[in-house]
């Protein structure tokens, strides 16, 4: 259970269940892929063709584009997480990432969540499934960023700034 309470009812918010987290991840992955496609198109149209006139590295790997995509993806999550604690997928599935006191997470916490989520998701979701054996129901990103993902009741919009 989260230590944050709704000030009107004093009811603690429960940890978000795994299925909601995965549903929000799927929804957000569609948005991130679209963002990557736009970024790649802009990169090739503007930077690569007009300004730098450089060719891709062997096998089509471009380290500049790869780095840009990592930064854009981090920016997507950091903007949402530090503003309201929710990406668009998290809003749809009524979950939020927050500190234990209910406040939004810091940029440093966003970076920690993002970096730890890469192996947590990339290793067959083991870091997300970890919440099933963790005593407090936390995933690897939750633990390392000292934050929590809570399920919001219908109609709940409160957030400490």
C-alpha positions, 0 to 999 in steps of 0.5 A: 500500500502507498503511504499517500492518502487522499486528504478528503477520505484518508484512504491509502492508494494501493500499488498498481497491479501488474496487468495495469502497468503492462497495459500502460506500457503497451499503450505508451510503447505505441506512442514512443514508436510513433515519436521515434518514427517522427524523430527519425524522419526529421533527423534524416530530412534535416540533420543528415541530408541538409546539415551534416551530409554524412553517411550511416555507419556500416550495417545502417547503424547510426550512433548519432541517431541512436543517441538522439532516440534514447534522449527523445524517449527519456524526454517523453517519460521525464516530461510526463513523470515530472509534471503530473506523474502520468504518461498518456498510457498511465492516464488511460489505465489510472495509475501514477508514479509518485514519491511515498508522500504523493509528490511528483518524482524528480528528474533524477528519479526519472533518470533512475527509473528509465535506466533501470527499466531498460534491463527490467523490461528487456530481460523478459520482464523479470524486473517488472515481475519482481513485484510478485515476490517483493514484500512491498510489491515494488518493481526494480524501477520502483526500488531504485528510484525510491518511488511507487506506482499507485492505482488511482480510484475513478475520479481522483485527480489530486496530486501534491506538487 
